[in-house]
Amino acid sequence: MQKRDLGADERAKPGEAAVHLDTATVRGLAIPDKGSRLWLDDEIPGFGCQVTYGGTKTFRLRYRRGGKWYSLKIGRWHDPGERLRPSRGAAQKSEGISAGDARVKAAELRRQINAGGHPAFEVRAAAAEQQRAERGLVTVRQAWAEYCGTDEAPGFVYQRARPMAPKSILQIQTSFANHVEPRIGGRAMSSIEAEDIEAIALEVGKSRMRKGRKVGGPAAARHVVAHLSAFFAWALKRKLVKANPAKAIDRGEVLEPAPVRERYLAPEEFDAVMRALDEWPLVAKRGSRHGPAKIVRLDEPQVRQLVSCEAFRVGLLTAARKSEVYKMRWSDVDLDTRVWRRPARTMKARKAHEIVLAPTAVNSLRKLRDAHGDPVFAFPGKQRLDALIAGRRLKGDEGGPMKDAHELWGRIRRTIGLDDVTIHDLRHTAASVLISAGYTLDDVGAQLAHANPQTTKRYAHLMHERKREMADAMEAFSNMRKQSAPAG
């Protein structure tokens, strides 16, 4: 039985030139007008010299394995009679290889292939291992710089499928600068373990004063672990690390759970808030520093106070986040159909959302439009509002929407005795009202624009209370029927 020649497929095919690749032959190989041409050797299967249109000659060995062609670069030919030209735009890396040395190396590779070896795979594996070793030397600081990028070259945080808000990006960068960079910024990415993340979380979780302001605390620890988890997940995809150390920590043991606020306005508190929002723009303090101030009632509402109070009211009636209310534009609202289409740029989940406004909310918006006359924003910011009141012409979005109203809300809630109620609690109140009215958690989650259904489950206990009330109603009805039933 004739032994199969494992190199038969690598020999020159009909129409291909087969030459004996020695120094004289390689020196005389014709240079193609364009592209490149591979001249195969007539003795060693698969051994050839690739000649490019630029005159570069490179020795290669090609072979088949599993139905696929592989090509190994042996080296660039160096004519002993000429000076080696460096590669384009690069420094000369080696002395090249002679035709004789290339033949010896090709014969050795051919023997490995005939013995079942796969040298191309081995070369690639070695290159990958070297790359992993080089990647392992990347420091946390360097990887973080690539993760965040710059204004000129934005990093991953700017290019996510769901874009992050500028405020969130700033929070991530501040968290790294304050808590991560001083501790592990100079260490290699591959050296970071779960114990390092735990140590950072435990240290950050301790509140302390820095330059007159409080830093750290349980909330900061939860945030820094979340940021590091996302960062190392990105690094894992880039093969900078072999595992995500932030995923390996026991968060229940290391992190203090976030407190869940369950403050909702009772019916009488709801009424008190609505009355205060009606009255507050119509009252003002008058007096001087030489005498006690007097509370006077105005004939016309103060526009600045009116804007803030109506923002609170619309937030309470729509269950919208305060930032979504503050950024409302007239172009997003159809007062005739009572539809508010919130664009993705204003939403926490960066997804557009649409809700129907209550008639009272529509009346509030109509009142605002008549009061300040801003053609762009329903709730203009202080500088923009001052310009509108002064009659100054504005350019586009100049001045922007309102930013915050915590100070005014603080005065309102203290006046009506609700010191523990925050602006966000108005959103919770709206959710509790909807659930008490019989709507499902899915309905409420859709109204609140929750991206994750798990978030809405915080209101599940209200559903249980509703069910308990229904059970008590059935019990009362049953008892009433028993009492009215004829004896005997």
Secondary structure, DSSP 8 states (H G I E B T S, - for coil): -----TTGGGS--TTS-EE--SHHHHHT----SSSEEEEEESSSTTEEEEEETTS-EEEEEEEEETTEEEEEEEEEB--TTS-----TTS------B-HHHHHHHHHHHHHHHHTT--HHHHHHHHHHHHHHHHHHT-BHHHHHHHHHB-SSSB-GGGS-SS---HHHHHHHHHHIIIIIHHHHTTSBGGG--HHHHHHHHHHHTS-EEETTEEE--HHHHHHHHHHHHHHHHHHHHTTS-SS-GGGSS-HHHHS-----------HHHHHHHHHHHHHGGGEEEE--TTS--EEEE-SS--HHHHHHHHHHHHHHHHT--HHHHHT-BGGGEETTTTEEEE-GGGSTTS--EEEE--HHHHHHHHHHHHHH--SSBSSB-HHHHHHHHHT----TTTT-B----HHHHHHHHHHTT-TT--HHHHHHHHHHHHHHTT--HHHHHHHHT-SSHHHHGGGHHHHHHHHHHHHHHHHHHHHHHHHHS---
